[in-house]
Structure formats: structure tokens, C-alpha cells
Amino acid sequence: HTSKDLHSDLAEGDHVVVQTRYNNVPLTRELLALHKFVSASRDGTAPFHIVPHAPEPPRRAAGTASAGTLADHREFKELNLNQRSAVHNVLVENRAVTVVHGPPGTGKSKTLVALVRLFIDTHPGEKVLVVGPSNENVGNLFEKFMAAQAKHEPAARQGAEESPTMVVSVATSAQGEVITKAAIVLCTYSQAAVVWGSGASFDLFVLDEASQVAETLILVPLMC
């Protein structure tokens, strides 16, 4: 029934029972991630620590990137000064946490794609997990990665060989062996729980639109 039909079928004094269904899967995943984080914090194996007013943020283990090697990359050259600074903080300064913010149209997604691809290029054999708040968001990022791959990896575009920066999206039902083989895995924050079961581990986490999600949901990809 449409709302108009339902209204016409009701008489004065009739009662309507409305049943709603709640999807508890996302909440369950958040609770599991929170539990894993608390347990890891107790035994000293948590991937990060919540320390108020830390004098200096920790740094990741040094990679193979340098200012000189980045400058030779076409994708790095296509970024503006601010975008290059964000990439430099992650790949050269090895900052444990880098926040990129700005209004729409300032190139945040472009910077994200370039950062991830340059990370894979300068850190052979390592993996990146990219998460977003919705399937639409993840789908848009996946298309941007595919476009960048086609532009900068002509051999992969022509089907001559498998791309060295293989990208998969959990939203397209990529699971198991595909996830473990891919260099770049995309999914929503909640779908990151699926990655837990694949046995894959990641060296860099990119959280897109992080301000749009709850802190507990952010723990889901971070506890992979």
C-alpha cells in the first residue's frame, strides 16, 4: 500500500502496528573492534595509543621513500604544494598520523590516490587498506584508482600484464585470496570486519571522510 491507500483503508478508531527492523551487524562489528583494542592495549600490542597532549606524535618505521625519489614520480609532480606536503609527511617524514582536510574541490581524493600509489611504489610488498563511510564513497575511490592505473600503467591498461598495484574492493565481493594478493584493498569502515577473516595484514591505513563516522567505527579497520 502507498501512504494514500493506507489512509483510505483506515477508519476512525483503527489502530496501526508498525514494525521496524534494526541491522545489528555494524554495531556488533564495532563492539568486537573495541573489545580487540582494549585487549591489545592491556597486553601492549595495540597498533596505537590514546595519549592526551602527547609532546610529539610517533613515527612509522622508515620506508624507502625520499624527497628525491618522490620528485621523480609523475604522480607527485601533478600535485600542488599543499598536496605534496601531505604525501611528504607520510612517505618521507614517516608520520604515524597525517590529517588531510579541506573544503570540497580542493583535491583531497586526488591526494589520497596519489599517496597510496606512491606508497606502494616506494614500499614493495606492503599493503594498504583504504576505507570510506559508504559504498558510494568507496565506489568513487575505486574508479579514481582505476583511472590513475590506466593513466600511469599503460601495460596494465592494455591487459599485457597484471598491475603491480592491484586494487580490489570488498564492496564488489572480493574476499579471501583476492584480498591477500591485492596491494590496495578498499571497503567501508564496517566492511573492514570482512578483511579480518581473510588473514591479510596492512602497513598503511587511509581513512577517508573520517569525521563522518563514530570513533568506535574507526576502530574496525584499525584493528585488522
C-alpha positions in Angstrom: 0.0 0.0 0.0 1.0 3.6 -0.6 0.5 6.0 2.3 -2.5 7.4 0.4 -4.1 3.9 0.0 -3.4 3.1 3.7 -5.0 6.3 4.8 -8.2 5.5 2.8 -8.4 2.0 4.3 -8.4 3.3 7.9 -11.5 4.2 9.8 -11.7 6.4 12.8 -10.6 4.4 15.8 -8.5 1.9 13.9 -5.0 1.1 15.2 -1.9 0.6 13.1 1.0 -1.6 14.2 4.4 -0.5 12.8 7.3 -3.0 13.0 10.9 -1.8 12.4 14.0 -3.9 11.9 17.4 -2.9 13.1 20.5 -4.2 11.5 22.8 -5.0 14.4 25.7 -6.2 12.3 27.5 -2.8 12.2 27.2 -2.4 15.9 28.4 -5.9 16.6 31.5 -5.2 14.5 32.2 -2.0 16.4 31.9 -3.8 19.7 34.2 -6.6 18.5 36.8 -4.0 17.4 36.5 -2.1 20.7 37.0 -5.4 22.6 40.1 -6.2 20.5 41.5 -2.8 21.1 41.0 -3.0 24.8 42.6 -6.5 25.0 45.5 -5.4 22.8 46.0 -2.3 25.0 46.3 -4.4 28.1 49.0 -6.7 26.7 50.8 -3.9 24.9 50.1 -4.9 21.3 47.6 -2.2 20.3 48.5 -0.5 17.0 48.3 2.9 18.6 47.8 4.5 22.0 45.4 7.2 23.2 47.7 9.7 24.9 46.4 13.2 25.6 48.7 16.0 25.0 51.5 13.9 23.6 54.6 16.1 23.1 55.4 14.6 19.7 53.4 12.1 17.5 55.2 8.8 17.0 56.7 7.9 13.6 56.3 4.8 11.5 59.2 2.6 10.6 61.3 4.2 7.9 60.5 3.2 4.3 62.4 3.5 1.1 60.9 6.9 0.0 62.9 10.1 0.0 62.3 13.6 -1.2 64.5 12.8 -4.2 62.6 9.6 -5.2 59.2 11.3 -4.9 60.3 14.2 -7.0 60.9 11.8 -9.9 57.4 10.5 -9.9 54.9 11.9 -12.4 52.0 11.5 -10.0 53.9 13.5 -7.3 54.7 16.3 -9.8 50.9 16.6 -10.6 50.1 17.6 -7.0 50.1 21.1 -5.8 52.4 22.3 -2.9 49.9 21.5 -0.1 49.1 18.1 -1.5 52.8 17.3 -1.9 53.3 18.3 1.8 50.7 15.7 2.9 52.4 13.0 0.8 55.8 14.0 2.1 54.6 13.8 5.7 53.6 10.1 5.2 56.3 8.8 2.9 59.4 10.8 3.8 58.8 12.1 7.4 57.1 8.7 8.3 54.5 10.5 10.4 52.4 7.9 12.2 49.2 10.0 11.7 48.6 12.6 9.0 45.4 14.5 8.7 44.3 16.0 5.4 41.3 18.4 5.5 39.8 21.0 3.2 36.5 22.0 1.5 35.1 20.2 -1.5 37.1 20.5 -4.7 40.5 21.0 -3.1 41.9 17.7 -4.3 41.7 15.5 -1.2 40.7 12.4 -3.1 43.4 13.1 -5.7 45.9 13.4 -2.9 44.7 10.1 -1.4 45.0 8.2 -4.6 48.5 9.6 -5.3 49.6 8.9 -1.7 48.5 5.3 -1.8 50.0 4.6 -5.2 53.3 6.2 -4.3 53.4 4.3 -1.0 53.0 1.0 -2.9 55.7 2.0 -5.4 58.2 3.0 -2.7 57.4 0.2 -0.3 57.4 -3.0 -2.4 55.5 -5.9 -1.0 53.5 -3.8 1.5 49.7 -3.4 1.5 47.3 -0.5 2.1 43.7 -0.6 3.4 41.5 2.4 2.2 38.2 2.8 3.9 35.2 5.1 3.4 31.9 5.8 5.1 29.6 4.3 2.4 29.6 2.0 -0.7 29.1 5.1 -2.9 32.2 6.7 -1.4 34.3 3.5 -1.8 33.0 3.1 -5.4 34.0 6.6 -6.3 37.5 6.0 -4.9 37.8 2.7 -6.7 37.0 4.5 -10.0 39.7 7.0 -9.3 42.2 4.3 -8.6 41.3 2.6 -11.8 41.7 5.9 -13.7 45.1 6.5 -12.2 46.2 3.0 -13.0 45.1 3.3 -16.6 46.9 6.6 -16.9 50.2 5.7 -15.3 50.4 2.0 -16.0 49.7 1.6 -19.7 50.8 -2.0 -19.8 48.1 -2.9 -17.2 45.6 -0.8 -19.0 46.2 -2.8 -22.3 45.9 -6.1 -20.4 49.5 -7.0 -21.2 50.3 -7.8 -17.6 48.8 -7.7 -14.1 49.0 -4.4 -12.4 51.7 -4.2 -9.7 49.3 -2.1 -7.7 46.4 -4.5 -7.9 43.3 -2.8 -6.4 40.2 -4.6 -5.1 37.0 -3.5 -3.4 35.4 -5.6 -0.7 32.1 -4.0 -1.8 32.3 -6.0 -5.1 32.5 -9.3 -3.1 36.3 -9.5 -3.3 37.3 -11.9 -0.5 39.8 -14.4 0.7 42.7 -15.0 -1.6 41.9 -11.9 -3.7 42.3 -9.7 -0.6 45.5 -11.2 0.4 47.0 -10.8 -3.0 46.0 -7.2 -3.7 48.3 -4.4 -2.8 45.4 -2.0 -2.2 42.1 -3.0 -0.6 39.1 -0.7 -0.5 36.0 -1.1 1.7 33.6 0.7 4.0 34.5 1.1 7.7 32.1 -1.7 8.7 33.2 -4.0 5.8 36.7 -3.9 7.2 35.5 -6.7 9.5 35.3 -8.9 6.5 39.0 -8.3 5.9 39.7 -9.7 9.4 38.7 -13.1 8.2 41.0 -13.0 5.1 44.2 -13.2 7.1 45.6 -10.1 5.4 47.6 -7.6 7.3 48.2 -4.0 6.3 51.1 -1.5 6.5 49.2 1.7 5.9 45.6 2.7 6.7 43.8 5.5 4.9 40.6 6.7 6.5 38.5 8.8 4.1 35.9 11.1 5.5 36.9 10.1 9.0 35.0 13.0 10.6 31.7 11.4 9.3 31.9 8.2 11.4 31.9 7.4 15.1 35.2 6.8 16.9 34.2 3.2 17.6 33.6 2.5 13.9 37.1 3.8 13.1 38.5 1.1 15.3 37.1 -1.6 12.9 39.7 -1.1 10.1 42.4 -0.1 12.5 42.2 -3.4 14.4 42.6 -5.5 11.2 
